[in-house]
């Protein structure tokens, strides 16, 4: 289920809410009972943690895996 960010327009309280796609958007702040708005970020998908970038799986030596895996013909 997706996580949505909300912020109160009156007190500024911000929080995340895990909701189904079919759930209605939250409208009341749990802190001051003011009006909520959804906070949208520039990216639709945010990757957090290691393993998402091309450089994460590379070793520091710069050798390719095909050269290391080829059998020697001695």
N, CA, C and O atoms as CSV, one atom per row, in Angstrom:
chain,resi,resn,atom,element,x,y,z
A,1,UNK,N,N,0.840,-1.180,0.000
A,1,UNK,CA,C,0.000,0.000,0.000
A,1,UNK,C,C,0.885,1.243,0.000
A,1,UNK,O,O,1.938,1.259,0.637
A,2,UNK,N,N,0.469,2.255,-0.696
A,2,UNK,CA,C,1.279,3.478,-0.776
A,2,UNK,C,C,1.238,4.297,0.513
A,2,UNK,O,O,0.296,4.222,1.303
A,3,UNK,N,N,2.296,5.076,0.688
A,3,UNK,CA,C,2.405,5.992,1.821
A,3,UNK,C,C,2.248,7.413,1.302
A,3,UNK,O,O,2.940,7.817,0.367
A,4,UNK,N,N,1.350,8.161,1.897
A,4,UNK,CA,C,1.089,9.542,1.495
A,4,UNK,C,C,1.566,10.489,2.588
A,4,UNK,O,O,1.480,10.176,3.775
A,5,UNK,N,N,2.067,11.648,2.177
A,5,UNK,CA,C,2.488,12.680,3.120
A,5,UNK,C,C,1.394,13.734,3.211
A,5,UNK,O,O,0.834,14.163,2.202
A,6,UNK,N,N,1.105,14.138,4.436
A,6,UNK,CA,C,0.106,15.173,4.690
A,6,UNK,C,C,0.722,16.279,5.532
A,6,UNK,O,O,1.652,16.037,6.302
A,7,UNK,N,N,0.205,17.487,5.384
A,7,UNK,CA,C,0.614,18.629,6.206
A,7,UNK,C,C,-0.629,19.463,6.519
A,7,UNK,O,O,-1.505,19.645,5.673
A,8,UNK,N,N,-0.682,19.962,7.747
A,8,UNK,CA,C,-1.804,20.794,8.163
A,8,UNK,C,C,-1.587,22.214,7.661
A,8,UNK,O,O,-0.476,22.739,7.737
A,9,UNK,N,N,-2.637,22.834,7.153
A,9,UNK,CA,C,-2.534,24.204,6.652
A,9,UNK,C,C,-2.582,25.224,7.784
A,9,UNK,O,O,-2.237,26.389,7.586
A,10,UNK,N,N,-3.010,24.792,8.971
A,10,UNK,CA,C,-3.135,25.731,10.092
A,10,UNK,C,C,-1.962,25.653,11.064
A,10,UNK,O,O,-1.374,26.681,11.399
A,11,UNK,N,N,-1.612,24.448,11.523
A,11,UNK,CA,C,-0.539,24.331,12.523
A,11,UNK,C,C,0.785,23.865,11.924
A,11,UNK,O,O,1.818,23.945,12.589
A,12,UNK,N,N,0.778,23.374,10.666
A,12,UNK,CA,C,2.006,22.936,10.015
A,12,UNK,C,C,2.433,21.520,10.361
A,12,UNK,O,O,3.485,21.071,9.906
A,13,UNK,N,N,1.649,20.808,11.151
A,13,UNK,CA,C,1.975,19.431,11.523
A,13,UNK,C,C,2.045,18.561,10.272
A,13,UNK,O,O,1.127,18.578,9.453
A,14,UNK,N,N,3.131,17.801,10.121
A,14,UNK,CA,C,3.290,16.919,8.976
A,14,UNK,C,C,3.423,15.479,9.416
A,14,UNK,O,O,4.002,15.198,10.466
A,15,UNK,N,N,2.886,14.554,8.615
A,15,UNK,CA,C,2.971,13.135,8.944
A,15,UNK,C,C,2.733,12.305,7.692
A,15,UNK,O,O,2.253,12.809,6.677
A,16,UNK,N,N,3.077,11.016,7.782
A,16,UNK,CA,C,2.856,10.060,6.705
A,16,UNK,C,C,1.693,9.154,7.075
A,16,UNK,O,O,1.496,8.831,8.247
A,17,UNK,N,N,0.927,8.748,6.077
A,17,UNK,CA,C,-0.202,7.840,6.295
A,17,UNK,C,C,-0.172,6.752,5.227
A,17,UNK,O,O,-0.065,7.044,4.036
A,18,UNK,N,N,-0.268,5.499,5.659
A,18,UNK,CA,C,-0.340,4.374,4.737
A,18,UNK,C,C,-1.809,4.136,4.425
A,18,UNK,O,O,-2.607,3.823,5.309
A,19,UNK,N,N,-2.152,4.292,3.142
A,19,UNK,CA,C,-3.546,4.178,2.721
A,19,UNK,C,C,-3.640,3.370,1.439
A,19,UNK,O,O,-2.696,3.323,0.650
A,20,UNK,N,N,-4.771,2.745,1.240
A,20,UNK,CA,C,-5.054,2.040,0.003
A,20,UNK,C,C,-5.389,3.064,-1.081
A,20,UNK,O,O,-5.753,4.201,-0.780
A,21,UNK,N,N,-5.265,2.656,-2.337
A,21,UNK,CA,C,-5.620,3.544,-3.437
A,21,UNK,C,C,-7.090,3.939,-3.383
A,21,UNK,O,O,-7.454,5.036,-3.805
A,22,UNK,N,N,-7.921,3.066,-2.876
A,22,UNK,CA,C,-9.360,3.328,-2.849
A,22,UNK,C,C,-9.808,4.141,-1.633
A,22,UNK,O,O,-10.958,4.576,-1.576
A,23,UNK,N,N,-8.913,4.352,-0.654
A,23,UNK,CA,C,-9.276,5.142,0.529
A,23,UNK,C,C,-9.412,6.620,0.178
A,23,UNK,O,O,-8.712,7.127,-0.699
A,24,UNK,N,N,-10.314,7.300,0.867
A,24,UNK,CA,C,-10.447,8.748,0.702
A,24,UNK,C,C,-9.268,9.453,1.351
A,24,UNK,O,O,-8.690,8.950,2.315
A,25,UNK,N,N,-8.915,10.612,0.827
A,25,UNK,CA,C,-7.821,11.403,1.398
A,25,UNK,C,C,-8.218,11.912,2.782
A,25,UNK,O,O,-9.389,12.191,3.041
A,26,UNK,N,N,-7.233,12.026,3.661
A,26,UNK,CA,C,-7.497,12.567,4.992
A,26,UNK,C,C,-7.733,14.069,4.886
A,26,UNK,O,O,-7.111,14.738,4.061
A,27,UNK,N,N,-8.626,14.602,5.715
A,27,UNK,CA,C,-8.966,16.025,5.629
A,27,UNK,C,C,-8.832,16.759,6.949
A,27,UNK,O,O,-8.824,17.990,6.960
A,28,UNK,N,N,-8.724,16.030,8.086
A,28,UNK,CA,C,-8.687,16.663,9.401
A,28,UNK,C,C,-7.366,16.351,10.094
A,28,UNK,O,O,-6.969,15.189,10.187
A,29,UNK,N,N,-6.686,17.387,10.580
A,29,UNK,CA,C,-5.416,17.244,11.283
A,29,UNK,C,C,-5.644,16.554,12.631
A,29,UNK,O,O,-6.548,16.937,13.372
A,30,UNK,N,N,-4.831,15.537,12.956
A,30,UNK,CA,C,-5.003,14.868,14.243
A,30,UNK,C,C,-4.521,15.711,15.428
A,30,UNK,O,O,-4.854,15.404,16.573
A,31,UNK,N,N,-3.749,16.758,15.173
A,31,UNK,CA,C,-3.222,17.610,16.246
A,31,UNK,C,C,-4.182,18.747,16.616
A,31,UNK,O,O,-4.546,18.905,17.781
A,32,UNK,N,N,-4.586,19.535,15.613
A,32,UNK,CA,C,-5.390,20.732,15.897
A,32,UNK,C,C,-6.774,20.698,15.256
A,32,UNK,O,O,-7.549,21.642,15.407
A,33,UNK,N,N,-7.088,19.627,14.548
A,33,UNK,CA,C,-8.360,19.468,13.839
A,33,UNK,C,C,-8.531,20.494,12.727
A,33,UNK,O,O,-9.651,20.836,12.348
A,34,UNK,N,N,-7.394,20.985,12.205
A,34,UNK,CA,C,-7.426,21.915,11.080
A,34,UNK,C,C,-7.526,21.161,9.762
A,34,UNK,O,O,-7.740,19.949,9.745
A,35,UNK,N,N,-7.372,21.874,8.676
A,35,UNK,CA,C,-7.503,21.322,7.328
A,35,UNK,C,C,-6.173,20.747,6.856
A,35,UNK,O,O,-5.134,21.393,6.992
A,36,UNK,N,N,-6.200,19.524,6.296
A,36,UNK,CA,C,-4.996,18.873,5.785
A,36,UNK,C,C,-4.875,19.051,4.284
A,36,UNK,O,O,-5.863,19.253,3.579
A,37,UNK,N,N,-3.640,18.971,3.815
A,37,UNK,CA,C,-3.377,18.928,2.380
A,37,UNK,C,C,-2.342,17.848,2.133
A,37,UNK,O,O,-1.498,17.585,2.989
A,38,UNK,N,N,-2.403,17.217,0.957
A,38,UNK,CA,C,-1.405,16.225,0.571
A,38,UNK,C,C,-0.146,16.957,0.130
A,38,UNK,O,O,-0.215,18.004,-0.514
A,39,UNK,N,N,0.997,16.396,0.483
A,39,UNK,CA,C,2.281,16.955,0.077
A,39,UNK,C,C,2.810,16.098,-1.065
A,39,UNK,O,O,2.969,14.887,-0.916
A,40,UNK,N,N,3.081,16.723,-2.197
A,40,UNK,CA,C,3.599,16.012,-3.360
A,40,UNK,C,C,5.059,16.357,-3.547
A,40,UNK,O,O,5.446,17.520,-3.443
A,41,UNK,N,N,5.873,15.350,-3.823
A,41,UNK,CA,C,7.294,15.574,-4.075
A,41,UNK,C,C,7.539,15.565,-5.579
A,41,UNK,O,O,6.655,15.207,-6.357
A,42,UNK,N,N,8.732,15.956,-5.979
A,42,UNK,CA,C,9.065,16.043,-7.395
A,42,UNK,C,C,9.114,14.661,-8.054
A,42,UNK,O,O,8.724,14.507,-9.212
A,43,UNK,N,N,9.588,13.674,-7.323
A,43,UNK,CA,C,9.708,12.323,-7.881
A,43,UNK,C,C,8.523,11.475,-7.452
A,43,UNK,O,O,8.091,11.529,-6.301
A,44,UNK,N,N,8.003,10.696,-8.383
A,44,UNK,CA,C,6.909,9.799,-8.061
A,44,UNK,C,C,7.361,8.593,-7.263
A,44,UNK,O,O,6.590,8.020,-6.494
A,45,UNK,N,N,8.635,8.203,-7.451
A,45,UNK,CA,C,9.200,7.061,-6.746
A,45,UNK,C,C,10.484,7.509,-6.082
A,45,UNK,O,O,11.323,8.149,-6.717
A,46,UNK,N,N,10.647,7.183,-4.820
A,46,UNK,CA,C,11.865,7.533,-4.088
A,46,UNK,C,C,12.517,6.238,-3.631
A,46,UNK,O,O,11.920,5.479,-2.867
A,47,UNK,N,N,13.753,5.973,-4.097
A,47,UNK,CA,C,14.487,4.785,-3.693
A,47,UNK,C,C,15.376,5.126,-2.514
A,47,UNK,O,O,16.194,6.043,-2.587
A,48,UNK,N,N,15.215,4.384,-1.421
A,48,UNK,CA,C,16.029,4.610,-0.234
A,48,UNK,C,C,16.831,3.355,0.060
A,48,UNK,O,O,16.307,2.247,-0.048
A,49,UNK,N,N,18.081,3.511,0.427
A,49,UNK,CA,C,18.920,2.368,0.769
A,49,UNK,C,C,19.893,2.038,-0.342
A,49,UNK,O,O,19.920,2.705,-1.376
A,50,UNK,N,N,20.689,1.012,-0.127
A,50,UNK,CA,C,21.692,0.628,-1.115
A,50,UNK,C,C,21.100,-0.363,-2.098
A,50,UNK,O,O,20.059,-0.965,-1.838
A,51,UNK,N,N,21.773,-0.529,-3.237
A,51,UNK,CA,C,21.358,-1.514,-4.218
A,51,UNK,C,C,20.516,-0.973,-5.347
A,51,UNK,O,O,20.092,-1.752,-6.201
A,52,UNK,N,N,20.251,0.310,-5.398
A,52,UNK,CA,C,19.405,0.867,-6.436
A,52,UNK,C,C,20.185,1.555,-7.546
A,52,UNK,O,O,19.615,1.923,-8.573
A,53,UNK,N,N,21.479,1.728,-7.343
A,53,UNK,CA,C,22.263,2.482,-8.306
A,53,UNK,C,C,23.259,1.574,-8.997
A,53,UNK,O,O,23.678,0.564,-8.432
A,54,UNK,N,N,23.634,1.920,-10.197
A,54,UNK,CA,C,24.553,1.127,-10.994
A,54,UNK,C,C,25.900,0.971,-10.289
A,54,UNK,O,O,26.524,-0.085,-10.388
A,55,UNK,N,N,26.349,1.980,-9.596
A,55,UNK,CA,C,27.650,1.934,-8.934
A,55,UNK,C,C,27.643,1.102,-7.654
A,55,UNK,O,O,28.714,0.779,-7.140
A,56,UNK,N,N,26.484,0.747,-7.130
A,56,UNK,CA,C,26.421,-0.047,-5.900
A,56,UNK,C,C,26.927,-1.464,-6.087
A,56,UNK,O,O,27.461,-2.050,-5.146
A,57,UNK,N,N,26.774,-2.029,-7.271
A,57,UNK,CA,C,27.143,-3.416,-7.481
A,57,UNK,C,C,28.547,-3.582,-8.051
A,57,UNK,O,O,28.996,-4.713,-8.240
A,58,UNK,N,N,29.234,-2.513,-8.323
A,58,UNK,CA,C,30.574,-2.606,-8.907
A,58,UNK,C,C,31.640,-2.741,-7.833
A,58,UNK,O,O,31.528,-2.180,-6.743
A,59,UNK,N,N,32.667,-3.492,-8.165
A,59,UNK,CA,C,33.809,-3.582,-7.257
A,59,UNK,C,C,34.767,-2.438,-7.547
A,59,UNK,O,O,34.680,-1.808,-8.601
A,60,UNK,N,N,35.667,-2.170,-6.636
A,60,UNK,CA,C,36.595,-1.057,-6.789
A,60,UNK,C,C,37.702,-1.317,-7.787
A,60,UNK,O,O,38.378,-0.371,-8.192
A,61,UNK,N,N,37.923,-2.578,-8.211
A,61,UNK,CA,C,39.032,-2.907,-9.107
A,61,UNK,C,C,38.766,-2.509,-10.553
A,61,UNK,O,O,39.712,-2.277,-11.306
A,62,UNK,N,N,37.511,-2.427,-10.954
A,62,UNK,CA,C,37.185,-2.020,-12.311
A,62,UNK,C,C,37.169,-3.175,-13.293
A,62,UNK,O,O,36.933,-2.939,-14.478
A,63,UNK,N,N,37.409,-4.430,-12.865
A,63,UNK,CA,C,37.371,-5.570,-13.775
A,63,UNK,C,C,35.928,-5.963,-14.046
A,63,UNK,O,O,35.047,-5.742,-13.215
A,64,UNK,N,N,35.697,-6.541,-15.203
A,64,UNK,CA,C,34.348,-6.974,-15.548
A,64,UNK,C,C,34.161,-8.423,-15.142
A,64,UNK,O,O,35.137,-9.162,-15.012
A,65,UNK,N,N,32.936,-8.831,-14.943
A,65,UNK,CA,C,32.655,-10.191,-14.498
A,65,UNK,C,C,32.900,-11.208,-15.614
A,65,UNK,O,O,33.190,-12.366,-15.312
A,66,UNK,N,N,32.795,-10.827,-16.883
A,66,UNK,CA,C,33.034,-11.779,-17.982
A,66,UNK,C,C,34.501,-12.126,-18.086
A,66,UNK,O,O,34.827,-13.262,-18.430
A,67,UNK,N,N,35.394,-11.207,-17.806
A,67,UNK,CA,C,36.831,-11.488,-17.871
A,67,UNK,C,C,37.240,-12.402,-16.722
A,67,UNK,O,O,38.097,-13.266,-16.902
A,68,UNK,N,N,36.655,-12.231,-15.568
A,68,UNK,CA,C,37.002,-13.051,-14.414
A,68,UNK,C,C,36.411,-14.447,-14.528
A,68,UNK,O,O,36.954,-15.388,-13.949
A,69,UNK,N,N,35.307,-14.608,-15.262
A,69,UNK,CA,C,34.633,-15.896,-15.363
A,69,UNK,C,C,35.138,-16.751,-16.522
A,69,UNK,O,O,34.825,-17.941,-16.567
A,70,UNK,N,N,35.914,-16.189,-17.472
A,70,UNK,CA,C,36.354,-16.960,-18.631
A,70,UNK,C,C,37.454,-17.926,-18.210
A,70,UNK,O,O,38.357,-17.544,-17.466
A,71,UNK,N,N,37.391,-19.188,-18.679
A,71,UNK,CA,C,38.393,-20.190,-18.319
A,71,UNK,C,C,39.714,-19.904,-19.032
A,71,UNK,O,O,39.733,-19.347,-20.129
A,72,UNK,N,N,40.800,-20.288,-18.401
A,72,UNK,CA,C,42.125,-20.102,-19.014
A,72,UNK,C,C,42.412,-21.253,-19.949
A,72,UNK,O,O,41.926,-22.363,-19.733
A,73,UNK,N,N,43.191,-21.009,-20.982
A,73,UNK,CA,C,43.490,-22.044,-21.985
A,73,UNK,C,C,44.938,-22.514,-21.869
A,73,UNK,O,O,45.576,-22.748,-22.896
A,74,UNK,N,N,45.480,-22.660,-20.666
A,74,UNK,CA,C,46.872,-23.112,-20.481
A,74,UNK,C,C,47.025,-24.577,-20.677
A,74,UNK,O,O,48.131,-25.104,-20.556
